[in-house]
Amino acid sequence: MMTVFFVVVVDLLGFGIVLPLLPVTGEDYLKPLFPHEDQRVTRGMMIGLLLSSFSLMQFLVAPAWGRLSDRIGRRPVLLVGLVGSVVFYSLFGYAASLTAEYALTALVLMFVARIGAGTAGATIATAQAVIADSTPPEKRKHGMALIGAAFGIGFTIGPIIGAMAMKYTDDARLATSLTGYIAAGLSFLALILAITRLPETRSSAFATRSTRRILDLSAWKMALTTAAIGPVVLTFFLATIGFGAMESTLARVIKDTLEIKAANAYWLFTYVGFVLVLTQGFLYRKLAKRLSEKTFMIYGISLMAVGVVALGGVCYAKTWGTPTGGDTDSGLAQISTTSQASVAVVDYHLTQPDFGWLLAGTMIALAVAVIGFAFLTPSAQALVSRRAPPDRQGEILGVNQSAAALARIIGPVFGNSLYDATISHMLPYLFGAGLLVLMLPMVSRIRRD
C-alpha cells in the first residue's frame, strides 16, 4: 500500500505541475488563431477541450486498464502507464516551447500530449484496485482516503515546483515547457520506484480467465444496473461535473478576479492540495470511525455546493466597482444636466472590495469546496469497491473512474464556456452549485449494505 501510495504521489506531481499554467498558456496560443472579441466564447471552449482531453481518454480506457489488470495483474499495467506518462509529458514540454507563430502546431501537439497522458493516467483505477486488494472491506474507505491524500500531496508539491519554474523565467510559455519536462522526469522516477518496489497484489484465486475483449461495455451495464453500485456511480458522476466546472476555471479566476501573476498563481493550487491532504490524510480518516460512507457523501455534496457558489460570489464582487463613467473614487451618485435638456444622468459608483477581501473569500470558498470533495471521493470509491465482485475489482473501479473522467470532460467544457458568457464570470459556479444541490435527493437511493 505504501509503495503504490508513493508511486501515485510522484506520478500526480507531474499533473499538479502542468495544470495551473495550462489554461493561461493555451489562451496565449488561441488568441492568434481566434483574435476577435466576439470569439471569446470559442477560445474558452477550446481551453475547456484542451483540459478535458486528458479526462476523455480516462473515460474511454479506464475500464479497459482495470479489466486488463484483473487478467494479467496490477503491476504490469501500472508500469506501462508510467512509461506513457514519461513520453507524453516530454511531448507536452516540447509543444509549449514553440513560439506563437507556430500556434496551430503547438495546440495540435498539446492535444496529442494531453490525450496520451490521459491514456497513461487512466491506470489510477488500477492503483485503487491495489488498495482494494490490500485492505479488508471494513477498512476500504481508509485505504481509498490514502489514494486521495496522495492526490493532495501531488497537488501540493507539484504547484510549488511549478512556482520555482516561474521564478526561473518570467515567460509563462517557457515555464510551462519546463514544467512539462519536469513532469516527465518525475514520472520516470515513479517508474523506477514501481519497478524496484511494487509487488503484485492481485490474488491468483481471483484472476480473471475470461476470454472477454479488453474493450467491453458489459462492465458499464453491470455497474449501472446493479442496485448497490449504480446510484453511487451516478451520484459521483454528476457531482464531479459540478465540481469540475469550478476547478477547471480556477486558473482564470486567479488571473482575472484576483489579478495575481502567473508566477504566483501556483501558490493557490498548492493551498488547494494542502487542504486536500489535511482532509483526506487526517480529518476523513478520523471521522471514518463514526460516519458511514453515505453520510460522508451527503456532507460532501453540501459543502461542495456552498464552496462553489461562494467562489461565484467572489467573482461577482469583483464587478461591484465597475463604473459607468466619472470619478471612480467618489463612491457617490453624481448628477449632471445638459444645457439642452433637463435630463438627469445618474452615475453610480460602488466601492470595489480590496485584494485582501477577495483573496480571503477565494481561500474560504476553495477550502469548503475541497473539503466537500475530499469527503465525497473516497466514500464513493469505497462503496463501489466493497460492492464489486472480488474477481472484477479493477474493472468496476475502472467504470467508476471512467464515469468521473467523463464528468471532468463535461465540467471544463461547460465551465469555460459559461465563464466567458458574462463579465462577472459567475455563471459556471451557479451552474455547478445548482447541479450539486440536485444531487442530494439521489443519495437517498443509495441503500446500505
C-alpha positions in Angstrom: 0.0 0.0 0.0 2.8 2.5 0.9 4.6 1.7 -2.4 1.6 2.4 -4.5 0.9 5.5 -2.4 4.4 6.9 -3.3 4.0 5.9 -6.9 0.7 7.8 -7.1 2.2 10.8 -5.3 5.2 11.1 -7.7 3.1 10.5 -10.8 0.5 13.1 -9.7 3.2 15.6 -9.1 3.5 15.8 -12.9 -0.2 16.5 -13.2 -0.1 19.1 -10.5 2.8 20.9 -12.1 1.2 21.3 -15.5 -2.4 22.0 -14.6 -2.2 25.6 -13.2 -0.5 27.1 -16.2 -2.2 25.1 -19.0 -5.3 27.4 -19.3 -3.1 30.6 -19.5 -0.6 29.1 -22.0 -3.5 27.7 -24.1 -5.1 31.1 -24.2 -1.8 32.6 -25.5 -1.8 30.2 -28.4 -5.5 30.6 -29.1 -5.5 34.4 -29.3 -3.6 34.5 -32.7 -6.0 31.9 -34.1 -9.2 33.5 -32.7 -8.2 37.2 -32.3 -11.6 38.9 -32.3 -13.6 39.9 -29.2 -16.7 38.0 -30.4 -14.6 34.8 -30.4 -14.1 34.8 -26.6 -16.5 32.0 -26.0 -14.8 30.0 -28.7 -11.4 30.4 -27.0 -13.0 29.4 -23.7 -14.5 26.3 -25.3 -11.1 25.3 -26.8 -9.4 25.7 -23.4 -12.1 23.5 -21.9 -11.5 20.9 -24.6 -7.7 21.0 -24.0 -8.2 20.5 -20.3 -10.9 17.8 -20.8 -9.0 15.8 -23.5 -7.0 14.2 -20.7 -10.2 13.1 -19.0 -11.7 11.9 -22.3 -9.1 9.2 -22.6 -9.5 8.2 -19.0 -13.2 7.8 -19.7 -12.5 5.6 -22.7 -9.8 3.4 -21.4 -10.0 3.3 -17.5 -12.3 0.2 -17.6 -10.0 -1.5 -20.1 -7.0 -0.9 -17.9 -8.9 -2.3 -14.9 -10.1 -5.3 -16.9 -6.5 -5.9 -18.1 -5.2 -5.7 -14.5 -7.8 -8.3 -13.4 -6.4 -10.6 -16.1 -2.6 -10.1 -16.1 -2.1 -8.3 -12.8 -1.8 -4.8 -11.4 1.9 -4.3 -11.6 2.4 -4.5 -15.4 -0.5 -2.2 -16.0 0.9 0.5 -13.7 4.4 0.1 -15.3 3.0 0.7 -18.8 1.0 3.7 -17.6 4.1 5.3 -16.1 6.1 4.7 -19.3 3.4 6.6 -21.2 3.5 9.5 -18.7 7.2 9.9 -19.3 6.7 10.0 -23.1 3.7 12.3 -23.3 4.8 14.8 -20.7 8.0 15.2 -22.6 6.0 15.9 -25.8 4.0 18.5 -23.8 7.2 20.2 -22.8 8.3 20.4 -26.4 4.9 21.7 -27.6 4.9 24.5 -25.0 8.3 25.6 -26.2 7.1 26.6 -29.6 6.6 30.3 -30.3 3.3 32.0 -31.1 3.9 31.9 -34.9 3.6 28.1 -34.6 0.4 28.4 -32.6 -1.6 25.8 -34.5 1.3 23.2 -34.4 1.7 23.8 -30.7 -2.0 23.3 -30.0 -2.1 20.1 -32.0 0.9 18.7 -30.2 -0.6 19.8 -26.8 -3.8 17.9 -27.6 -1.8 14.8 -28.6 0.2 15.1 -25.4 -2.9 15.5 -23.2 -4.6 12.6 -24.9 -1.6 10.4 -24.5 -1.1 11.4 -20.8 -4.8 10.8 -20.2 -4.5 7.3 -21.6 -1.5 6.6 -19.4 -3.0 8.3 -16.3 -6.2 6.1 -16.6 -4.3 3.5 -14.5 -5.3 5.3 -11.3 -8.2 2.9 -11.1 -5.6 0.1 -11.1 -3.9 1.8 -8.2 -7.3 1.8 -6.4 -7.5 -1.9 -7.1 -4.2 -2.4 -5.4 -5.6 -0.7 -2.3 -8.7 -2.9 -2.6 -6.5 -6.0 -2.8 -4.6 -4.9 0.3 -7.4 -3.9 2.6 -10.4 -5.7 4.2 -13.9 -4.4 3.3 -14.4 -2.6 6.6 -11.2 -0.6 6.2 -11.7 0.1 2.5 -12.7 3.8 2.9 -9.5 4.3 4.9 -7.4 2.9 2.1 -9.2 4.9 -0.6 -8.6 8.1 1.5 -4.9 7.2 1.3 -5.1 7.5 -2.5 -6.9 10.8 -2.0 -4.1 12.0 0.2 -1.6 11.0 -2.5 -3.6 13.2 -4.9 -3.4 16.0 -2.4 0.3 15.7 -1.9 0.8 15.7 -5.7 -1.3 18.9 -6.0 0.6 20.5 -3.1 4.2 19.8 -4.1 3.6 19.9 -7.8 2.5 23.6 -7.9 5.5 24.5 -5.7 7.8 23.0 -8.2 5.9 24.9 -10.9 6.3 28.1 -9.0 10.0 27.6 -8.9 10.0 27.2 -12.7 8.1 30.5 -13.0 10.8 32.1 -10.8 13.4 30.8 -13.3 11.7 32.5 -16.2 9.0 35.3 -16.4 7.7 33.8 -19.6 4.6 31.7 -18.8 5.1 29.7 -22.1 8.7 28.7 -21.4 7.8 28.0 -17.7 5.0 25.6 -19.0 7.5 23.9 -21.2 9.9 23.5 -18.3 7.2 22.0 -16.1 6.3 19.5 -18.8 9.9 18.2 -18.8 10.0 18.2 -15.0 6.7 16.2 -15.0 8.3 13.7 -17.4 11.3 13.4 -15.1 9.2 12.8 -12.0 7.1 10.2 -13.9 10.4 8.5 -14.7 11.3 8.4 -11.0 7.9 6.9 -10.3 8.6 4.2 -12.9 11.9 3.3 -11.3 10.2 3.1 -7.9 7.5 0.9 -9.2 9.9 -1.4 -11.0 12.0 -1.9 -7.8 9.4 -1.8 -5.0 5.9 -2.5 -6.2 4.8 -6.2 -5.7 1.9 -7.8 -7.5 -1.2 -7.7 -5.3 -3.8 -9.5 -7.3 -4.6 -12.8 -5.8 -4.4 -15.7 -8.2 -7.6 -17.1 -6.7 -9.5 -14.1 -8.2 -7.6 -13.9 -11.5 -9.9 -13.4 -14.4 -9.6 -16.1 -17.1 -12.4 -14.8 -19.2 -12.0 -14.5 -22.9 -14.0 -11.3 -23.0 -12.5 -8.4 -25.0 -10.5 -5.8 -23.2 -12.8 -3.1 -24.7 -16.1 -4.4 -23.4 -19.2 -2.4 -22.3 -20.6 -5.2 -20.2 -18.9 -3.7 -17.1 -20.8 -0.5 -17.6 -24.1 -2.4 -17.8 -23.3 -4.4 -14.7 -22.3 -1.3 -12.7 -25.2 0.9 -13.6 -27.9 -1.7 -13.4 -26.7 -3.1 -10.0 -28.8 -1.5 -7.3 -25.9 -1.4 -4.8 -23.4 0.2 -7.3 -25.4 2.2 -9.9 -26.7 5.1 -7.7 -23.2 5.6 -6.2 -21.5 5.8 -9.6 -24.3 8.2 -11.0 -24.1 10.5 -7.9 -20.3 10.7 -8.1 -20.5 11.4 -11.8 -23.0 14.3 -11.6 -21.3 15.8 -8.5 -18.0 15.7 -10.3 -19.4 17.7 -13.2 -20.4 20.5 -10.8 -17.0 20.5 -9.1 -15.2 20.2 -12.5 -16.8 23.4 -13.7 -15.2 25.2 -10.8 -11.7 23.6 -10.7 -11.1 24.0 -14.5 -11.6 27.7 -14.3 -9.6 28.4 -11.1 -6.5 29.5 -13.0 -8.6 32.1 -14.9 -10.2 33.3 -11.6 -6.8 33.8 -10.2 -5.7 35.8 -13.2 -8.9 37.8 -13.8 -10.5 38.3 -10.4 -7.5 38.3 -8.1 -5.2 39.7 -10.7 -2.4 37.5 -9.5 0.5 37.0 -11.9 1.1 33.5 -13.3 4.4 33.3 -11.3 2.4 33.4 -8.0 -0.8 31.6 -9.1 0.8 28.2 -8.2 0.5 29.0 -4.5 -3.3 28.9 -4.6 -3.1 25.5 -6.2 -0.7 24.5 -3.5 -3.2 25.7 -0.9 -5.9 23.5 -2.5 -3.6 20.5 -2.4 -2.7 21.2 1.2 -6.4 21.3 2.2 -7.0 18.0 0.3 -4.1 16.3 2.1 -5.2 17.6 5.5 -8.8 16.5 5.0 -8.2 13.0 3.5 -5.0 12.3 5.3 -6.3 13.3 8.8 -9.8 14.6 9.1 -11.5 12.0 7.0 -9.7 9.1 8.5 -10.6 10.3 12.0 -14.2 10.8 11.2 -14.4 7.5 9.3 -14.7 5.7 12.6 -18.1 7.4 13.3 -19.6 8.3 9.9 -20.8 6.0 7.2 -19.9 6.4 3.5 -23.5 7.6 2.8 -23.3 10.3 5.5 -19.9 11.4 4.2 -21.4 11.8 0.7 -24.3 14.0 1.9 -21.9 16.2 3.8 -19.5 16.3 0.9 -22.1 17.3 -1.7 -23.5 20.0 0.6 -20.1 21.5 1.3 -19.1 21.5 -2.3 -22.3 23.4 -3.3 -21.6 26.0 -0.6 -18.0 26.4 -1.7 -18.7 26.6 -5.4 -21.4 29.3 -5.1 -19.2 31.2 -2.7 -16.5 31.4 -5.3 -19.1 32.7 -7.8 -19.9 35.4 -5.2 -16.2 36.4 -5.1 -16.2 36.7 -8.9 -19.4 38.8 -8.8 -17.9 41.0 -6.0 -15.1 42.0 -8.4 -17.6 43.7 -10.7 -19.1 45.9 -7.9 -16.5 48.6 -8.6 -17.0 48.7 -12.4 -18.1 52.3 -13.1 -20.1 53.7 -15.9 -18.1 56.9 -16.0 -16.9 59.9 -13.9 -14.9 59.9 -10.7 -14.4 56.3 -9.6 -13.2 57.2 -6.2 -16.1 59.3 -5.0 -18.4 56.3 -4.2 -21.4 58.7 -4.6 -24.0 59.3 -7.3 -23.2 62.3 -9.4 -26.0 64.2 -11.2 -25.2 66.4 -14.2 -27.6 68.2 -16.5 -27.0 69.4 -20.1 -27.8 72.8 -21.3 -30.2 71.5 -24.0 -32.4 69.3 -21.7 -33.1 68.9 -18.1 -32.3 65.2 -18.1 -30.5 63.8 -15.1 -27.8 61.4 -15.8 -27.1 59.3 -12.7 -23.7 57.6 -12.4 -23.4 55.1 -9.6 -20.0 54.2 -8.2 -19.7 51.3 -5.7 -16.5 50.7 -3.7 -14.8 47.6 -5.1 -13.6 45.1 -2.5 -9.9 45.3 -2.0 -7.5 42.5 -2.8 -7.4 41.2 0.8 -11.1 40.6 1.0 -11.2 39.0 -2.5 -8.3 36.7 -1.6 -9.8 35.7 1.8 -13.2 35.0 0.1 -11.5 32.8 -2.5 -9.5 30.8 0.0 -12.5 30.2 2.2 -14.7 29.2 -0.8 -11.9 26.8 -2.0 -11.4 25.3 1.4 -15.1 24.5 1.8 -15.5 23.1 -1.7 -12.3 21.0 -1.4 -13.2 19.6 2.0 -16.6 18.5 0.5 -14.9 16.9 -2.5 -12.5 15.1 -0.1 -15.4 13.7 1.8 -17.2 12.5 -1.3 -14.5 10.9 -3.3 -13.1 8.1 -1.1 -16.6 7.4 0.2 -17.9 6.7 -3.3 -14.8 4.7 -4.3 -15.0 2.6 -1.1 -18.7 1.8 -1.7 -18.1 0.8 -5.3 -15.1 -1.4 -4.3 -16.9 -3.1 -1.4 -19.9 -3.9 -3.6 -18.0 -5.1 -6.6 -17.3 -8.9 -7.2 -13.8 -9.8 -6.0 -12.7 -11.0 -9.4 -13.8 -7.8 -11.1 -12.4 -5.2 -8.7 -10.2 -3.5 -11.3 -12.9 -3.5 -13.9 -15.7 -2.0 -11.8 -13.4 0.6 -10.2 -12.4 1.4 -13.7 -16.0 2.1 -14.6 -16.3 4.5 -11.6 -13.1 6.2 -12.6 -14.3 6.4 -16.2 -17.5 8.0 -15.1 -15.6 10.6 -13.1 -13.4 11.2 -16.1 -16.5 11.8 -18.3 -17.6 14.3 -15.7 -14.3 16.0 -16.0 -14.8 16.3 -19.7 -18.3 17.9 -19.4 -17.4 20.1 -16.5 -14.5 22.0 -18.1 -16.3 22.5 -21.4 -19.4 23.9 -19.6 -17.3 25.8 -17.1 -15.0 27.6 -19.5 -17.8 28.3 -22.0 -20.0 29.8 -19.3 -17.0 31.7 -17.8 -16.8 34.0 -20.8 -20.5 34.4 -21.2 -20.7 37.3 -18.7 -18.4 40.0 -17.4 -18.8 38.7 -13.8 -17.7 35.2 -14.8 -20.0 33.7 -12.1 -22.2 31.5 -14.4 -20.1 28.3 -14.1 -20.3 28.5 -10.3 -24.1 28.9 -10.3 -24.3 26.0 -12.7 -22.1 23.8 -10.6 -23.8 24.7 -7.3 -27.2 24.1 -8.8 -26.2 20.7 -10.1 -24.7 19.7 -6.8 -27.9 20.6 -4.9 -29.9 18.5 -7.3 -27.7 15.5 -6.4 -28.7 15.4 -2.7 -32.0 13.6 -3.3 -30.2 10.9 -5.3 -28.1 10.0 -2.2 -31.3 8.6 -0.6 -31.3 5.9 -3.3 -28.0 4.5 -2.1 -29.0 1.6 0.1 -27.0 0.3 2.9 -25.1 -3.0 2.6 
